[in-house]
């Protein structure tokens, strides 16, 4: 079963994606890494920041990996790149 989630792009991720926000359809049960891959399919330029990006799902930080997410329509997924160039 799929659901519609709102993806919010911040800073460098917004520059790379060319949008600040969009709604995408994804499976309800998906790992954080699979969710990232779905987003990168829409915006391949985001692959450049994969190793530095932080996800927030429903305002809670999530690491990219095998963590299973239980998404619901209307959930917010924030793409937060590193704040400084480090």
LOTOR-919359 format. One record per residue (C-alpha): y, x, z; residue in one letter. Coordinates in pm, 1 decimal, padded with zeros to 6 digits. Example, Ala and Ser with C-alpha at 12.3 -4.5 7.8 and 13.67 -1.06 7.14 Angstrom:
<rec <-00450.0, 01230.0, 00780.0>, A>
<rec <-00106.0, 01367.0, 00714.0>, S>
//
This chain:
<rec <00000.0, 00000.0, 00000.0>, X>
<rec <00344.7, 00133.8, -00081.6>, X>
<rec <00683.2, 00088.6, 00079.0>, X>
<rec <01046.2, 00149.5, -00009.6>, X>
<rec <01216.4, 00420.5, 00194.3>, X>
<rec <01576.2, 00535.2, 00181.1>, X>
<rec <01613.4, 00908.8, 00123.7>, X>
<rec <01934.1, 01066.8, 00250.8>, X>
<rec <02033.7, 01405.0, 00109.7>, X>
<rec <02263.9, 01639.5, 00300.2>, X>
<rec <02457.1, 01953.9, 00200.7>, X>
<rec <02262.1, 02173.6, -00043.4>, X>
<rec <01989.4, 01911.4, -00094.7>, X>
<rec <02254.6, 01662.5, -00215.4>, X>
<rec <02395.0, 01924.5, -00453.0>, X>
<rec <02050.2, 01998.6, -00595.2>, X>
<rec <01941.0, 01634.6, -00621.7>, X>
<rec <02275.5, 01517.7, -00758.0>, X>
<rec <02270.0, 01214.0, -00528.4>, X>
<rec <02350.5, 01145.8, -00162.7>, X>
<rec <02109.3, 00859.2, -00114.8>, X>
<rec <01840.0, 00672.0, -00306.0>, X>
<rec <01550.7, 00437.9, -00247.6>, X>
<rec <01203.7, 00548.4, -00354.0>, X>
<rec <00862.1, 00385.0, -00342.8>, X>
<rec <00591.4, 00587.9, -00167.6>, X>
<rec <00254.0, 00518.7, -00006.8>, X>
<rec <00279.8, 00377.0, 00345.3>, X>
<rec <00039.6, 00642.8, 00477.9>, X>
<rec <00139.9, 00984.5, 00345.9>, X>
<rec <00167.4, 01335.2, 00487.1>, X>
<rec <00510.4, 01488.6, 00521.9>, X>
<rec <00419.4, 01746.0, 00256.2>, X>
<rec <00305.1, 01474.1, 00012.5>, X>
<rec <00630.9, 01286.9, 00074.5>, X>
<rec <00826.8, 01606.0, -00004.0>, X>
<rec <00622.6, 01647.8, -00324.3>, X>
<rec <00709.3, 01290.6, -00429.1>, X>
<rec <01079.1, 01365.9, -00377.9>, X>
<rec <01053.7, 01696.6, -00569.9>, X>
<rec <00892.1, 01510.0, -00863.3>, X>
<rec <01215.6, 01311.6, -00892.7>, X>
<rec <01438.5, 01616.0, -00833.2>, X>
<rec <01252.5, 01936.7, -00932.8>, X>
<rec <01551.3, 02155.1, -00837.9>, X>
<rec <01480.2, 02075.2, -00470.2>, X>
<rec <01172.4, 02299.3, -00487.2>, X>
<rec <01412.5, 02593.2, -00441.2>, X>
<rec <01475.8, 02498.5, -00076.1>, X>
<rec <01124.6, 02385.6, 00023.5>, X>
<rec <01067.5, 02677.1, 00263.0>, X>
<rec <01391.1, 02606.2, 00449.4>, X>
<rec <01418.5, 02229.0, 00449.7>, X>
<rec <01382.7, 02006.3, 00754.7>, X>
<rec <01280.1, 01642.3, 00731.3>, X>
<rec <01387.1, 01367.6, 00966.0>, X>
<rec <01198.2, 01037.9, 00951.6>, X>
<rec <01355.2, 00753.3, 01149.0>, X>
<rec <01587.7, 01017.6, 01300.4>, X>
<rec <01301.4, 01233.1, 01433.1>, X>
<rec <01240.3, 01582.5, 01298.7>, X>
<rec <00918.7, 01633.2, 01105.0>, X>
<rec <00777.9, 01962.1, 00977.5>, X>
<rec <00645.8, 01981.1, 00622.3>, X>
<rec <00269.7, 01985.5, 00643.0>, X>
<rec <-00033.0, 01771.6, 00710.3>, X>
<rec <00131.4, 01543.9, 00966.2>, X>
<rec <00050.9, 01186.2, 00865.1>, X>
<rec <00350.4, 00955.5, 00850.4>, X>
<rec <00324.0, 00580.2, 00895.4>, X>
<rec <00616.7, 00462.2, 00685.2>, X>
<rec <00761.7, 00113.9, 00665.8>, X>
<rec <00997.2, -00033.7, 00408.7>, X>
<rec <01353.4, 00042.6, 00505.2>, X>
<rec <01273.9, 00366.8, 00689.8>, X>
<rec <01525.2, 00647.2, 00650.4>, X>
<rec <01407.2, 00990.3, 00543.3>, X>
<rec <01671.3, 01261.8, 00572.9>, X>
<rec <01649.0, 01589.8, 00381.5>, X>
<rec <01831.9, 01850.8, 00586.2>, X>
<rec <01866.0, 02200.0, 00441.2>, X>
<rec <01950.8, 02499.2, 00660.6>, X>
<rec <02300.2, 02470.6, 00801.7>, X>
<rec <02388.2, 02839.3, 00755.6>, X>
<rec <02289.7, 03096.3, 00497.2>, X>
<rec <02121.6, 03300.3, 00771.4>, X>
//
